[in-house]
Amino acid sequence: MIRKIILTGCLGFVSTIGFADKPEWPQFRGPNGSGIAVGAKPPVTFGPEQNVKWKVSVPPGASSPVVAGDKLFLTVFDEGKLFTVAYSTNNGRELWRAEAPAKTIEAYHKTEGSPASSSVATDGKTVVSYFGSCGVFAYDLTGKELWKYSLPTAKTAADFGTGVSPILVDGLVVLLRDEMNEPKIIALDAATGRPKWETKRQSPTSYCTPVVWEVEGEKQVVCGGYGRMVSYHLQTGEEKWSVVGMPSATCPTPVVGDGMLYFSGWSPGDAEDSDFKFPKFDDLLSSGDANKDGQISREESEKTFLKGFFDNNDTNKDGQITLEEWDGMIKYMSAGKNSVFAVKAGGRGDITKTHVAWKKTKGMPYVPSAILVGGQFFMVKDGGLCTSYDAKTGKEIYVQKRAVANGRYYASPVSANGNIYVVSLDEGAFTVLKAGTDSPEIVAENPKLDEKTSATPAIVGDTIYVRTANHLWAFAEKR
């Protein structure tokens, strides 16, 4: 693969042994992955010295905060072990941690990924975690293990590691497991962990957390993947419909609203992408092949496009990247198609030509999922470029406007109280925009947190929770 392929790759509490009724931020990106906190009023101005409710140190990991009642959940990778950890939303104190024993930790990119990238899912009674290294684990709110469903260590494309999160709906835990050996989507009984159904897939890689779409009284689970977006019957796993033409490495998740389903995604390799082209192997040799042997070694790669990503491209692990390996990667990636599109409800089979309401090819993000808010489908991409389309018609409202902090973006936008919150990856710079405007309208440009911020924030009530590389923050207006 290539240098830029990364992972991102997602309340009323009764008592310490009770449960939270309808958690307000129950999974990656909140309710059904929408990124929207209805009725919440978090601050728009905050930073290291402003509106800090609390701040605590946390172990490494890339999962996003999930909140139920007075508990916040993360997955972490601490001193070679995998854990689900619960924190108090009142003060950030660690309440419990439960280990997910793994015989082997999956291969992952050491700077861009983590074996603890998947966010938990909860219904307010059960907390479900997934680790590509070992499988699915369920706990009660006190940290007691209820069940586990073991899975073999995932083998991901280019050894980037897993990043998809489980969802929990109608008593089912649904997990998309696109990997090189046995791609599939599975549903487990949330009470027992017993398999309910399993459907094979043809997608060797994706990091797309599924969403649920109810159409004509039937609930479907929709997920992107290599080549196709596919919808399955929630209770049976039967494939209902598909749309062809997806990025070769699908990171964003779809969103549902206004009677349609929306998706926006980009990854390198699309032959029709005029803005990005892979260098040819001769170009790599020209810049890095110091000993003129027609191959690229690890040391030589540091002077090429591949800097920092040698292992991901050395597919046979012989310490050299060859023309055959490089051309094979380009062939794999060139099958992808980058686009923004909206799908109408009611289709069956291949609905690419019949139910795609509109489609565009500008402004797509690589890792962050887009958000549907204020009648617009809004997205942010690297460089701080923002794009918004009219949700019903696909009309361009603004395209690739530099409206937020420059830099890379992994965390997905979230929204509350008519505002959109976006945060840059490398410096943790938060920009708040007004939702639904004809051009980007900045509400606040906040001080940098000065830490890598790849996790998507969670918003509950008057608080926004942010996980950075080394800390967990809670920001709320000082009263």
C-alpha positions in Angstrom: 0.0 0.0 0.0 1.1 3.6 0.3 2.2 6.3 2.6 -1.2 7.8 3.1 -3.2 4.7 3.8 -4.1 4.9 7.5 -6.6 4.0 10.0 -8.5 5.9 11.3 -9.7 4.4 10.5 -17.0 5.7 17.6 -28.0 8.8 30.0 -29.6 8.9 33.2 -27.4 6.5 35.2 -29.2 4.6 37.9 -26.4 3.1 40.0 -23.0 1.4 39.8 -24.8 -1.9 39.1 -27.7 -0.5 37.2 -27.9 0.7 33.6 -28.2 3.8 31.5 -31.4 4.1 29.6 -30.8 4.9 25.9 -27.2 6.2 26.1 -26.8 9.5 24.3 -23.4 8.6 22.7 -23.6 4.7 22.4 -21.1 3.9 19.7 -18.5 5.3 17.3 -19.9 8.7 16.2 -22.9 8.6 18.5 -26.4 7.6 17.7 -26.3 5.3 14.6 -23.0 6.8 13.6 -24.7 10.2 12.8 -22.2 12.4 14.7 -25.1 14.5 16.0 -25.9 15.1 19.7 -29.5 16.2 19.7 -30.3 18.7 22.4 -26.7 19.0 23.6 -25.1 22.4 24.3 -21.3 22.0 24.6 -19.0 25.0 24.6 -17.8 26.4 21.3 -14.6 28.0 22.9 -12.3 25.7 24.8 -8.6 24.7 25.0 -5.8 23.7 27.3 -6.6 26.7 29.6 -10.3 27.3 28.9 -13.4 25.5 29.9 -11.5 22.4 31.0 -13.9 20.4 33.2 -11.1 17.7 33.8 -8.1 16.2 32.0 -6.6 12.8 32.8 -3.8 10.7 31.3 -4.8 7.6 29.3 -2.9 4.7 27.7 -2.3 4.6 23.9 -5.1 3.7 21.5 -7.1 5.2 18.7 -10.7 4.3 19.7 -13.2 7.1 20.2 -15.0 7.9 23.4 -18.4 6.2 24.0 -20.6 7.4 26.9 -23.4 5.8 28.9 -24.7 7.5 32.0 -21.8 8.5 34.2 -19.3 6.2 32.4 -17.1 6.8 29.4 -15.4 3.9 27.6 -12.2 3.5 25.6 -10.2 0.6 24.3 -6.4 0.9 25.0 -3.2 -0.9 24.2 -1.1 -0.7 27.4 2.3 -2.3 27.7 1.5 -4.9 25.1 -1.9 -5.8 26.4 -5.4 -4.9 25.2 -8.1 -3.5 27.6 -11.5 -2.0 27.7 -11.4 0.9 30.2 -14.2 2.8 32.0 -13.8 6.3 33.2 -16.0 8.5 35.3 -17.6 11.4 33.3 -17.7 13.4 36.5 -14.0 13.6 37.1 -12.2 11.3 34.6 -11.2 8.8 37.3 -10.5 5.3 35.9 -13.3 3.0 37.3 -12.3 -0.3 35.9 -10.3 -2.1 33.1 -10.9 -5.5 31.6 -8.2 -7.3 29.6 -8.9 -8.9 26.3 -6.3 -11.7 26.2 -4.6 -12.1 22.8 -2.1 -14.8 21.9 -0.8 -12.6 19.1 -1.2 -8.9 18.6 -2.3 -8.1 15.0 0.2 -6.4 12.7 -0.5 -2.7 12.6 1.2 0.6 11.5 3.2 1.9 14.5 2.5 5.6 14.0 -0.8 5.7 12.1 -2.7 2.8 13.6 -3.2 0.8 16.9 -4.5 -2.6 17.9 -7.0 -0.7 20.0 -8.6 1.4 17.2 -12.2 0.0 17.5 -14.6 2.0 19.6 -17.0 0.1 21.9 -20.7 -0.1 21.5 -23.3 -0.1 24.4 -27.0 -0.2 24.9 -26.7 1.1 28.5 -26.6 -2.4 30.0 -23.9 -4.2 28.0 -20.5 -2.9 26.7 -19.1 -4.6 23.7 -15.5 -4.3 22.5 -13.8 -5.7 19.4 -10.1 -6.3 18.9 -8.7 -7.6 15.6 -6.2 -9.5 17.6 -8.6 -11.8 19.4 -12.3 -11.1 18.9 -15.4 -9.7 20.6 -15.9 -9.2 24.4 -19.0 -8.2 26.3 -19.1 -6.7 29.8 -21.7 -5.3 32.2 -21.3 -1.7 33.5 -19.2 -2.9 36.4 -16.6 -4.5 34.1 -17.7 -8.1 34.7 -17.1 -10.2 31.5 -20.4 -11.6 30.3 -19.1 -13.5 27.3 -16.5 -13.5 24.6 -16.5 -14.6 20.9 -13.0 -15.6 19.9 -11.7 -14.8 16.4 -8.4 -15.5 14.7 -5.9 -12.7 14.5 -7.0 -10.5 11.6 -4.7 -10.1 8.6 -5.3 -6.7 7.1 -4.2 -5.3 3.7 -0.6 -4.0 4.0 -0.6 -4.9 7.7 -2.3 -1.6 8.7 -4.4 -3.2 11.4 -8.1 -3.2 12.0 -10.2 -0.1 12.7 -13.9 -0.9 12.3 -16.1 -0.7 15.3 -19.0 -3.0 16.3 -22.6 -1.8 16.6 -25.3 -3.0 19.0 -28.9 -2.8 17.8 -32.1 -4.8 18.6 -30.3 -7.3 20.7 -27.6 -8.0 18.1 -23.9 -7.2 18.0 -23.0 -6.6 14.3 -19.4 -6.7 13.2 -18.0 -6.0 9.8 -14.7 -8.0 9.5 -13.2 -7.3 6.1 -9.7 -8.9 6.1 -7.4 -10.8 3.8 -8.2 -14.3 5.0 -11.9 -14.6 5.5 -13.9 -11.3 5.0 -17.4 -11.5 6.5 -20.1 -9.7 8.4 -21.4 -11.4 11.5 -24.2 -10.9 14.0 -24.0 -12.2 17.6 -26.7 -12.4 20.3 -25.9 -9.5 22.6 -27.1 -11.4 25.6 -25.1 -14.6 25.1 -22.5 -14.0 22.3 -23.9 -16.9 20.3 -23.8 -16.4 16.5 -27.1 -15.5 14.9 -25.9 -15.2 11.3 -22.8 -14.8 9.2 -22.5 -13.7 5.6 -19.3 -13.9 3.5 -18.0 -10.8 1.8 -15.7 -10.2 -1.2 -14.0 -7.2 0.4 -10.4 -7.8 1.6 -10.1 -4.5 3.3 -12.3 -1.7 4.7 -12.6 0.3 8.0 -16.2 1.2 7.6 -18.4 1.0 10.7 -21.9 -0.1 9.6 -25.1 1.9 10.0 -28.7 0.8 10.4 -31.3 2.0 7.9 -35.0 1.3 8.4 -36.7 1.1 5.0 -40.5 0.3 4.8 -40.4 -1.2 8.3 -37.4 -3.4 7.6 -34.1 -2.7 9.3 -31.0 -3.1 7.2 -27.3 -2.8 8.1 -25.3 -1.0 5.5 -21.5 -1.0 5.2 -19.0 0.1 2.6 -16.1 -2.1 1.4 -13.7 -2.8 -1.4 -15.6 -2.2 -4.7 -19.1 -2.2 -3.3 -21.4 -0.8 -0.6 -23.8 -3.6 0.6 -26.9 -3.6 2.6 -28.0 -6.7 4.7 -31.2 -7.7 6.4 -30.5 -7.0 10.1 -32.1 -10.2 11.4 -31.0 -12.7 8.8 -27.8 -11.3 7.1 -29.4 -11.7 3.6 -27.9 -9.3 1.1 -30.6 -6.8 0.0 -28.9 -4.3 -2.3 -25.5 -3.0 -3.4 -23.9 0.0 -5.1 -20.7 -0.5 -7.0 -17.9 2.1 -7.2 -16.3 2.5 -3.8 -12.8 3.6 -2.7 -10.2 0.8 -2.6 -9.6 1.5 1.1 -13.0 2.6 2.5 -12.5 4.4 5.9 -15.6 6.6 6.3 -19.0 5.3 7.4 -22.3 6.1 5.7 -24.9 8.3 7.4 -28.7 8.1 7.2 -31.3 10.9 7.2 -34.0 12.7 5.2 -35.1 9.4 3.8 -31.8 8.6 2.1 -28.4 7.1 2.8 -25.2 9.2 2.1 -21.6 8.3 1.7 -18.4 10.2 0.8 -15.0 8.6 0.6 -11.6 8.8 -1.2 -8.5 6.7 -1.3 -5.5 6.9 -3.6 -5.5 4.9 -6.8 -8.6 5.9 -8.7 -7.5 6.1 -12.3 -9.8 9.1 -12.8 -8.4 11.1 -10.0 -6.4 13.9 -11.5 -5.2 15.3 -8.2 -3.3 12.3 -7.0 -1.1 9.8 -8.9 1.2 7.1 -7.6 4.8 7.6 -8.5 6.1 5.0 -11.0 8.6 2.5 -9.8 11.3 4.2 -11.8 10.6 7.3 -9.9 11.2 5.5 -6.6 14.4 4.0 -8.0 15.6 7.4 -9.1 15.1 9.0 -5.7 16.1 6.1 -3.5 18.0 3.2 -5.2 21.5 4.1 -3.9 23.1 0.8 -4.7 21.5 0.5 -8.2 20.2 -3.0 -7.7 16.7 -2.2 -9.1 15.0 -2.6 -5.7 14.2 -0.4 -2.7 15.5 -1.4 0.7 14.2 -0.1 4.0 17.0 2.4 4.3 16.6 3.6 0.7 12.8 4.0 1.2 13.4 6.8 3.6 14.4 9.0 0.7 11.3 8.2 -1.3 7.5 8.6 -1.3 7.5 5.5 0.9 9.1 7.1 3.9 7.8 5.6 7.1 5.7 3.0 5.2 8.3 0.4 4.0 6.8 -2.5 5.9 3.4 -2.0 4.4 4.7 -2.2 0.9 7.2 -5.1 1.4 4.5 -7.7 0.9 6.7 -10.8 0.9 8.7 -9.4 3.9 12.1 -10.1 2.3 13.5 -6.6 3.0 13.2 -5.3 -0.5 10.4 -3.6 -2.5 10.4 -4.8 -6.1 8.7 -3.7 -9.3 6.3 -6.6 -9.0 5.3 -5.6 -5.5 4.8 -2.0 -6.4 2.8 -2.7 -9.6 0.7 -5.2 -7.7 -0.2 -2.5 -5.1 -1.1 0.0 -7.8 -3.3 -2.6 -9.6 -5.1 -3.3 -6.3 -5.7 0.3 -5.5 -6.7 1.3 -9.0 -9.9 -0.7 -8.7 -11.3 1.9 -6.3 -13.6 4.7 -7.3 -13.9 7.9 -5.3 -17.2 9.7 -4.9 -19.9 11.4 -2.9 -23.4 9.9 -3.4 -26.9 9.6 -2.0 -29.0 6.4 -2.2 -32.8 6.4 -2.3 -34.7 3.9 -0.3 -36.4 0.8 -1.6 -33.9 -0.9 -4.0 -33.1 -4.5 -4.4 -30.0 -6.1 -6.1 -27.5 -3.9 -7.8 -29.1 -0.4 -7.5 -26.2 1.6 -8.8 -28.2 2.8 -11.9 -31.6 3.0 -10.3 -31.4 4.3 -6.8 -28.4 6.6 -6.6 -30.1 10.0 -6.3 -27.0 12.1 -7.0 -23.3 11.6 -7.2 -20.3 14.0 -7.1 -16.5 13.6 -7.2 -15.2 16.6 -5.3 -14.2 17.2 -1.7 -14.1 13.6 -0.6 -12.3 12.9 2.7 -9.9 9.9 3.2 -10.5 9.0 6.8 -13.2 11.3 8.4 -16.8 10.4 7.8 -19.1 13.2 6.5 -22.0 14.5 8.5 -25.6 15.3 7.5 -26.7 18.4 9.3 -28.7 21.6 8.5 -29.9 20.1 5.2 -26.4 19.7 4.0 -23.9 16.9 3.6 -20.7 18.3 5.0 -17.2 16.9 4.9 -13.6 17.9 5.8 -10.4 16.6 4.3 -6.7 17.1 4.6 -5.5 20.6 4.2 -8.5 22.0 6.2 -10.7 21.9 3.1 -14.4 21.9 3.7 -17.1 20.8 1.2 -20.9 20.9 1.5 -23.6 19.6 -0.8 -27.4 20.1 -0.6 -28.6 16.8 0.8 -31.7 16.5 -1.4 -30.3 17.6 -4.7 -26.5 17.3 -4.5 -26.1 20.9 -5.5 -22.7 22.3 -4.7 -23.0 24.8 -1.8 -19.2 25.2 -1.3 -16.4 22.9 -2.5 -13.0 22.6 -0.9 -12.9 25.9 0.9 -10.0 26.3 3.3 -12.1 27.1 6.4 -10.5 25.2 9.2 -7.0 24.6 10.5 -4.5 23.4 8.0 -3.1 19.8 8.4 -4.3 16.2 8.3 -7.7 15.0 9.5 -8.6 11.6 10.9 -11.4 12.5 13.4 -14.9 12.8 12.0 -16.9 16.0 12.3 -19.6 16.0 15.1 -22.4 18.4 15.6 -24.5 19.9 18.4 -26.7 23.0 18.9 -26.4 24.0 15.2 -22.6 23.9 15.1 -20.1 21.6 13.6 -16.9 20.6 15.4 -13.8 19.6 13.5 -10.3 18.8 14.9 -7.0 18.4 13.1 -4.9 15.3 13.5 -1.4 16.4 14.3 -2.0 19.4 16.5 -5.5 18.9 17.9 -6.7 22.3 16.6 -10.5 22.6 17.0 -12.5 24.8 14.6 -16.3 25.3 15.2 -18.4 26.1 12.1 -22.1 27.1 11.8 -24.1 24.4 10.2 -26.3 24.9 7.2 -24.7 28.1 5.8 -24.1 29.1 2.2 -20.4 29.5 2.9 -18.2 28.3 5.7 -19.0 30.5 8.8 -16.5 30.2 11.6 -17.9 30.3 15.1 -14.6 29.7 17.0 -11.0 28.9 16.3 -9.7 27.3 19.4 -6.2 27.0 20.8 -4.3 23.8 19.8 -4.3 20.9 22.2 -0.8 20.1 20.9 -1.3 16.4 20.8 -2.2 14.0 18.0 -6.0 13.7 17.9 -7.2 10.9 15.7 -10.3 9.9 17.8 -13.7 11.3 17.0 -15.0 13.4 19.9 -18.2 12.5 21.9 -20.8 15.1 22.9 -23.2 14.6 25.8 -25.3 17.3 27.4 -23.1 20.4 28.0 -19.8 18.5 27.6 -17.5 17.5 24.7 -15.1 14.6 25.4 -11.9 14.5 23.4 -9.3 11.7 23.3 -5.8 12.8 22.3 -2.7 10.7 22.1 -2.0 10.8 25.8 -5.0 12.4 27.5 -8.7 12.3 27.8 -10.3 15.8 28.1 -13.8 16.9 29.1 -14.7 20.5 28.1 -17.7 22.3 29.5 -18.7 25.9 30.2 -17.5 27.1 33.6 -20.5 28.2 35.6 
